[in-house]
Amino acid sequence: MLNIAVQELYRTWEEICLEKLREIGRSSAAEWATAMGYGENRNGVTTVIKRIRKTMPEKLIIYFEKRPRLYEVNREI
């Protein structure tokens, strides 16, 4: 039981953000930032998006076809 608690403590901010995106579903960076508590400032989420694309790109689906871009968690992993 202790192992589960330790794993919960060592989640990265990127994993927490992906978890929130999984809860809200497909959304824009502004909607995602609002859900994370950033308010109107979406720049906090854009840096997280860049880090996710660099370190674990398979977990994030980005829809580039239209503006604003939409983001969704890859649930197949």
C-alpha positions in Angstrom: 0.0 0.0 0.0 2.9 2.3 0.6 4.1 2.0 -3.0 0.8 3.4 -4.3 1.1 6.5 -2.1 4.7 7.0 -3.2 3.8 6.8 -6.8 1.1 9.5 -6.3 3.7 11.9 -4.8 6.1 11.7 -7.7 3.8 12.7 -10.5 5.3 15.4 -12.7 3.4 18.6 -13.6 3.0 17.3 -17.1 1.3 14.2 -15.9 -1.1 16.3 -13.8 -1.9 18.5 -16.7 -2.5 15.4 -19.0 -4.8 14.0 -16.3 -6.8 17.2 -16.3 -7.0 17.2 -20.1 -8.3 13.6 -19.9 -11.1 14.8 -17.5 -12.2 17.7 -19.7 -11.8 16.0 -23.1 -10.7 17.6 -26.4 -10.1 21.3 -25.8 -8.1 24.3 -26.8 -5.1 25.6 -24.8 -7.2 28.4 -23.4 -9.9 26.0 -22.1 -7.2 23.7 -20.8 -5.5 26.6 -19.0 -8.8 27.7 -17.4 -9.4 24.1 -16.2 -5.9 24.1 -14.7 -6.6 27.3 -12.8 -4.5 29.7 -14.9 -7.5 31.9 -15.6 -7.2 33.8 -18.9 -3.5 33.3 -19.2 -2.8 30.3 -21.5 0.9 30.8 -21.6 1.4 28.6 -18.5 -0.1 25.7 -20.5 1.8 26.4 -23.7 5.1 25.7 -22.0 3.8 22.5 -20.6 2.5 21.5 -24.0 6.0 22.1 -25.4 7.6 19.9 -22.7 5.0 17.1 -23.3 5.7 17.2 -27.1 9.4 16.9 -26.4 9.4 14.3 -23.6 6.3 12.2 -24.3 4.7 13.1 -27.6 2.8 9.8 -27.8 0.5 10.8 -25.0 -0.8 14.0 -26.6 -2.9 14.3 -29.8 -2.8 17.7 -31.5 -5.4 18.7 -34.1 -3.6 21.2 -36.3 -6.4 21.5 -39.0 -8.1 24.5 -37.5 -7.5 27.4 -35.2 -7.4 27.3 -32.3 -5.5 24.0 -32.1 -7.3 21.4 -30.1 -5.5 19.0 -27.7 -6.6 15.6 -26.5 -5.0 12.8 -24.5 -4.1 9.6 -26.4 -6.2 7.0 -24.6 -4.8 4.1 -26.6 -1.6 4.0 -24.6 
